[in-house]
């Protein structure tokens, strides 16, 4: 083989299209493209977004189908910011193929993605989320009879040091300086201000402080113990299949007994919309939640709309029903249900299904810390993230994995399987020379891995029978 040498840096003036590099495509994105194309995804989103664009005049913008595919890339690749999504689209040939971008075309800039997100309203993003749910209903992956509700906190794109007083508008540093001056410290140092701040009680109440850049962000205590500005994301998950039924974003300082109303209402509406073409739709009948959602009013509200509750009840001691006699019967019925065998089984499933959706959307999905401001902007991203999670369930029924990284992880699983087979292999195999054993194992590994990739690429398109 001859040694290659560096060629002239002058690029050619003309390059034939056939000479451009190409990618065979990622098996996961190839299958996802087939599912979206078979259901007419691009035509659907173009019809939904047509009213946001000028009919004749204007420069052609980012196509709606390409915009929503970019947000799906953010979920499947675990990218938090739109700047990172734009970089990934420019870097990967497989992603460009999924976006239907030729090598002669430039990739969308992050500012274009951001402007398109602001242009398209929240209801259109919710319509895309419902469209994905309709595919799940057709595949039998969304039942809607029993759902679990839980919430988690998302770190806001705002800093605690930028909060200001609601009444005076002064910053936290200026507020401490004024307190120090009132206490007799004329020129306080940073250490003196810190000591003064530690002695105060209820330092940063949301009633007194706000962030001027993101008023929706609220001061709250995160799961790791830090105090930060955050938002509250609440999920409703189908316990039968694990599909996300509804997502809401609310203030981090709102209690669970207050936010469950909005999430339960959104879940009931989503289930109804997703089953619009079903002859016998299955309405929402049961809601499962932890003890943070238990209150007399919650029990009364759910009982009034004929929804059975399986909500864990905190230990409140002996109850006095003289002030709220109408809540006694719903509370006792809920208590009887959660103590039964089915109630305990549903509680175990609740932790599994809900935490899985949190892990996929926020930990591996990259949205634990938001790079957007305002509940509406954050909810737009979360709805498409949740749609990507549901599409992952659909693809998992075909390929056995629900993310591109999961498909790559099959190699590790195959290696572990081969090593396990070697460990329990008969003596006539283990008696071979070590190098010969490795060669035979690697041949089997290559054969298995090739079969997995070929089968995943040639899998039939998912229809209502998968």
URTA-V686986 format. One record per residue. RES is the residue in one small letter. SS is DSSP state (alpha for helix, beta for strand, coil for the rest). PSI is psi in whole degrees, 0 to 359 (999 if undefined). OMEGA is omega in degrees with one decimal (none if undefined). Layout:
RES,SS,PSI,OMEGA / RES,SS,PSI,OMEGA
This chain:
x,coil,130,-179.6 / x,coil,150,180.0 / x,coil,132,176.2 / x,coil,146,179.2 / x,coil,157,179.5 / x,coil,132,-178.8 / x,coil,178,-179.2 / x,coil,140,-179.9 / x,coil,348,-179.0 / x,coil,117,-179.5 / x,coil,153,178.6 / x,coil,150,-179.2 / x,coil,320,-179.8 / x,coil,139,176.9 / x,coil,127,178.0 / x,coil,145,-179.7 / x,alpha,326,-179.9 / x,alpha,341,179.8 / x,alpha,353,180.0 / x,coil,146,178.7 / x,coil,147,-179.9 / x,coil,161,180.0 / x,coil,138,176.8 / x,coil,349,179.8 / x,coil,147,177.4 / x,coil,134,-179.5 / x,alpha,324,-179.2 / x,alpha,310,-178.5 / x,alpha,331,175.0 / x,alpha,315,178.3 / x,alpha,320,178.4 / x,alpha,319,177.0 / x,alpha,319,179.1 / x,alpha,320,179.7 / x,alpha,315,-179.3 / x,alpha,318,-179.3 / x,alpha,321,-178.9 / x,alpha,330,-179.8 / x,coil,3,177.8 / x,coil,45,-176.3 / x,alpha,312,-175.9 / x,alpha,320,177.5 / x,alpha,321,-179.5 / x,alpha,310,-177.2 / x,alpha,329,176.5 / x,alpha,321,176.6 / x,alpha,323,179.9 / x,alpha,328,-173.5 / x,alpha,1,-174.4 / x,alpha,326,-175.9 / x,alpha,348,-179.4 / x,alpha,356,-176.0 / x,coil,154,176.8 / x,coil,139,-176.2 / x,coil,326,-175.2 / x,coil,305,-171.2 / x,coil,158,174.8 / x,coil,159,178.8 / x,coil,140,178.0 / x,coil,132,-175.6 / x,coil,191,177.8 / x,coil,123,-178.5 / x,coil,140,-178.8 / x,alpha,319,179.3 / x,alpha,322,178.4 / x,alpha,324,177.7 / x,alpha,312,-179.2 / x,alpha,328,175.1 / x,alpha,325,177.0 / x,alpha,319,177.5 / x,alpha,325,175.1 / x,alpha,324,175.3 / x,alpha,321,178.2 / x,alpha,322,178.1 / x,alpha,309,-173.3 / x,alpha,331,179.2 / x,coil,357,179.5 / x,coil,41,-177.6 / x,coil,127,-174.8 / x,coil,319,-172.2 / x,coil,152,178.7 / x,alpha,333,175.2 / x,alpha,319,177.4 / x,alpha,326,176.9 / x,alpha,316,179.2 / x,alpha,321,179.0 / x,alpha,318,-179.8 / x,alpha,321,178.4 / x,alpha,325,179.1 / x,alpha,341,-172.4 / x,alpha,332,-170.1 / x,coil,128,175.1 / x,alpha,325,179.2 / x,alpha,320,178.4 / x,alpha,322,177.2 / x,alpha,321,177.3 / x,alpha,319,178.3 / x,alpha,326,179.0 / x,coil,358,-177.2 / x,coil,45,178.1 / x,coil,124,174.4 / x,coil,163,-179.5 / x,coil,340,178.5 / x,coil,353,-179.2 / x,coil,144,175.0 / x,coil,150,179.3 / x,coil,153,-179.6 / x,coil,141,175.1 / x,coil,157,-179.1 / x,alpha,329,178.0 / x,alpha,328,176.7 / x,alpha,319,177.0 / x,alpha,316,-179.3 / x,alpha,317,-179.6 / x,alpha,322,177.8 / x,alpha,322,176.9 / x,alpha,318,178.2 / x,alpha,330,-178.6 / x,alpha,317,-176.8 / x,coil,130,-172.5 / x,coil,174,-176.1 / x,alpha,322,-177.4 / x,alpha,327,177.6 / x,alpha,320,174.3 / x,alpha,321,178.0 / x,alpha,326,177.4 / x,alpha,323,176.2 / x,alpha,319,176.2 / x,alpha,319,177.5 / x,alpha,323,178.3 / x,alpha,319,177.6 / x,alpha,320,178.2 / x,alpha,325,176.8 / x,alpha,324,175.9 / x,alpha,322,178.6 / x,alpha,320,177.9 / x,alpha,318,178.1 / x,alpha,330,179.5 / x,coil,1,-179.4 / x,coil,24,-177.7 / x,coil,11,176.0 / x,coil,115,-178.6 / x,coil,304,176.9 / x,coil,3,-178.8 / x,coil,317,-176.5 / x,beta,123,-180.0 / x,beta,155,174.7 / x,beta,143,-177.3 / x,beta,134,175.2 / x,beta,166,-174.8 / x,beta,160,175.3 / x,beta,167,-177.7 / x,beta,143,176.3 / x,beta,130,-179.8 / x,beta,128,-175.2 / x,coil,160,176.7 / x,coil,60,-179.0 / x,coil,147,-175.7 / x,coil,146,178.3 / x,alpha,330,-176.7 / x,alpha,347,-177.6 / x,alpha,5,-179.8 / x,beta,152,-178.5 / x,beta,159,176.5 / x,beta,139,178.3 / x,coil,326,-175.0 / x,coil,318,-175.6 / x,coil,340,-178.5 / x,coil,6,-179.1 / x,coil,154,-179.1 / x,beta,171,-178.9 / x,alpha,321,179.7 / x,alpha,318,178.9 / x,alpha,326,178.1 / x,alpha,315,178.4 / x,alpha,322,178.7 / x,alpha,320,178.3 / x,alpha,321,176.7 / x,alpha,320,179.2 / x,alpha,320,179.1 / x,alpha,323,178.8 / x,alpha,333,179.6 / x,coil,1,174.8 / x,coil,1,178.7 / x,coil,106,-172.5 / x,coil,314,-179.8 / x,coil,79,-175.1 / x,coil,141,173.4 / x,coil,172,178.7 / x,alpha,321,179.7 / x,alpha,322,179.6 / x,alpha,320,177.7 / x,alpha,323,179.1 / x,alpha,319,177.6 / x,alpha,319,178.8 / x,alpha,322,-179.0 / x,alpha,324,-179.5 / x,alpha,331,-177.8 / x,alpha,342,-177.9 / x,coil,155,176.1 / x,coil,150,179.9 / x,coil,62,-170.9 / x,coil,315,-171.4 / x,coil,73,176.1 / x,coil,141,178.5 / x,coil,343,175.9 / x,coil,335,-176.2 / x,coil,336,-172.5 / x,beta,150,176.9 / x,beta,162,176.6 / x,beta,121,-176.3 / x,coil,337,-178.0 / x,coil,333,179.1 / x,coil,86,-178.7 / x,coil,339,179.5 / x,coil,340,179.2 / x,coil,134,-177.1 / x,beta,147,177.2 / x,beta,127,-179.0 / x,beta,166,178.2 / x,beta,122,-178.2 / x,coil,172,-178.0 / x,coil,334,179.7 / x,coil,6,177.1 / x,coil,349,179.9 / x,coil,150,172.0 / x,beta,124,-173.7 / x,beta,162,170.1 / x,beta,132,-171.8 / x,beta,170,173.7 / x,beta,162,179.9 / x,beta,121,176.0 / x,beta,129,-176.9 / x,beta,132,-177.3 / x,beta,145,166.3 / x,beta,119,-171.7 / x,beta,137,175.9 / x,beta,119,-177.3 / x,coil,337,-179.5 / x,coil,326,-173.8 / x,coil,341,-175.8 / x,coil,3,-179.9 / x,coil,145,177.0 / x,beta,123,-178.3 / x,beta,319,-178.3 / x,beta,152,176.3 / x,beta,132,174.4 / x,beta,152,176.7 / x,beta,127,-175.2 / x,beta,176,-179.1 / x,beta,139,-177.2 / x,coil,345,-179.7 / x,coil,1,-180.0 / x,coil,141,-178.8 / x,coil,157,-179.1 / x,alpha,324,-179.3 / x,alpha,342,176.7 / x,alpha,318,-174.5 / x,alpha,343,-178.3 / x,alpha,332,-179.6 / x,alpha,312,-179.2 / x,alpha,318,-178.5 / x,alpha,318,178.3 / x,alpha,320,177.3 / x,alpha,315,178.2 / x,alpha,322,179.2 / x,alpha,316,179.4 / x,alpha,320,179.3 / x,alpha,320,179.3 / x,alpha,319,179.0 / x,alpha,320,178.8 / x,alpha,317,-179.3 / x,alpha,322,-178.4 / x,alpha,335,-179.7 / x,coil,27,-177.7 / x,coil,328,-177.6 / x,coil,8,-179.6 / x,coil,137,-178.2 / x,coil,315,-179.4 / x,coil,83,-178.0 / x,coil,149,179.5 / x,coil,112,-180.0 / x,coil,167,175.6 / x,coil,129,-177.4 / x,coil,332,-173.3 / x,beta,142,176.7 / x,beta,131,179.7 / x,beta,135,179.5 / x,beta,169,178.9 / x,coil,182,-171.8 / x,alpha,345,176.4 / x,alpha,340,-178.6 / x,alpha,1,-175.9 / x,coil,127,172.1 / x,coil,162,178.9 / x,alpha,318,-177.9 / x,alpha,323,177.7 / x,alpha,317,178.8 / x,alpha,319,179.5 / x,alpha,317,-178.6 / x,alpha,315,-179.7 / x,alpha,322,178.6 / x,alpha,328,-178.8 / x,alpha,332,179.7 / x,coil,17,175.2 / x,coil,43,174.7 / x,coil,124,178.4 / x,beta,133,-178.6 / x,beta,140,171.2 / x,beta,71,-175.6 / x,beta,123,-179.1 / x,coil,137,-175.9 / x,coil,124,176.6 / x,coil,160,-178.7 / x,coil,106,-179.8 / x,coil,7,-179.3 / x,coil,201,-179.8 / x,coil,130,-174.9 / x,coil,147,175.1 / x,coil,113,-174.2 / x,coil,12,-177.5 / x,coil,330,-178.7 / x,coil,331,179.0 / x,coil,70,-177.7 / x,coil,335,-179.3 / x,alpha,342,-179.0 / x,alpha,349,-174.2 / x,alpha,310,-177.6 / x,alpha,312,176.9 / x,alpha,321,180.0 / x,alpha,318,179.8 / x,alpha,322,177.7 / x,alpha,319,176.9 / x,alpha,320,179.6 / x,alpha,319,179.5 / x,alpha,322,-178.9 / x,alpha,316,-176.4 / x,alpha,341,178.9 / x,coil,350,179.2 / x,coil,173,-178.6 / x,alpha,318,-179.8 / x,alpha,322,178.5 / x,alpha,318,178.2 / x,alpha,323,178.7 / x,alpha,319,177.9 / x,alpha,325,178.1 / x,alpha,322,177.1 / x,alpha,319,178.7 / x,alpha,326,-179.8 / x,alpha,312,179.7 / x,alpha,322,-178.7 / x,alpha,311,-174.8 / x,alpha,315,-176.4 / x,alpha,312,-177.8 / x,alpha,329,176.8 / x,alpha,317,178.5 / x,alpha,321,176.6 / x,alpha,317,-178.1 / x,alpha,318,-177.1 / x,alpha,319,-176.0 / x,alpha,322,-168.9 / x,alpha,324,-179.2 / x,alpha,296,177.6 / x,coil,338,179.6 / x,coil,349,171.7 / x,coil,15,-177.5 / x,coil,15,178.5 / x,coil,323,171.9 / x,beta,119,-176.5 / x,coil,148,173.6 / x,coil,17,178.7 / x,coil,162,-179.6 / x,coil,141,-178.4 / x,coil,139,-177.5 / x,alpha,325,-177.8 / x,alpha,314,179.5 / x,alpha,318,-179.8 / x,alpha,319,-178.9 / x,alpha,328,176.4 / x,alpha,313,178.1 / x,alpha,318,-176.6 / x,alpha,324,179.2 / x,alpha,319,178.9 / x,alpha,327,173.1 / x,alpha,314,178.3 / x,alpha,325,174.2 / x,alpha,321,175.4 / x,alpha,321,175.7 / x,alpha,316,179.2 / x,alpha,323,174.6 / x,alpha,326,176.2 / x,alpha,323,175.3 / x,alpha,321,-179.9 / x,alpha,318,-179.5 / x,alpha,328,177.8 / x,alpha,329,177.2 / x,alpha,345,179.8 / x,alpha,308,-174.7 / x,alpha,341,-175.6 / x,coil,355,177.0 / x,coil,154,-175.4 / x,coil,1,178.8 / x,coil,158,176.3 / x,alpha,323,179.5 / x,alpha,329,175.9 / x,alpha,325,176.8 / x,alpha,322,176.5 / x,alpha,329,179.8 / x,coil,351,177.6 / x,alpha,329,179.8 / x,alpha,316,178.6 / x,alpha,322,179.0 / x,alpha,321,179.5 / x,alpha,319,178.4 / x,alpha,315,179.1 / x,alpha,323,179.0 / x,alpha,317,-179.6 / x,alpha,318,178.8 / x,alpha,323,177.3 / x,alpha,322,178.2 / x,alpha,322,178.5 / x,alpha,322,-178.1 / x,alpha,327,-178.1 / x,coil,14,-176.7 / x,coil,156,177.2 / x,coil,164,-174.3 / x,alpha,327,-178.1 / x,alpha,337,175.3 / x,alpha,317,-178.2 / x,alpha,344,178.8 / x,coil,351,179.5 / x,coil,166,176.4 / x,coil,143,-177.9 / x,alpha,320,-180.0 / x,alpha,320,179.3 / x,alpha,322,178.9 / x,alpha,318,179.6 / x,alpha,318,179.8 / x,alpha,314,-179.6 / x,alpha,321,179.8 / x,alpha,319,-179.8 / x,alpha,325,175.6 / x,alpha,317,176.9 / x,alpha,324,178.9 / x,alpha,314,179.5 / x,alpha,319,179.7 / x,alpha,315,-179.0 / x,alpha,315,-178.1 / x,alpha,319,177.8 / x,alpha,320,179.0 / x,alpha,320,179.6 / x,alpha,314,-178.1 / x,alpha,317,180.0 / x,alpha,315,-179.7 / x,alpha,322,-180.0 / x,alpha,326,179.6 / x,alpha,329,-175.9 / x,coil,11,-179.5 / x,coil,143,-179.0 / x,coil,154,178.6 / x,coil,136,-177.1 / x,coil,128,174.8 / x,coil,196,-176.8 / x,coil,353,-178.6 / x,coil,359,-177.4 / x,coil,999,none
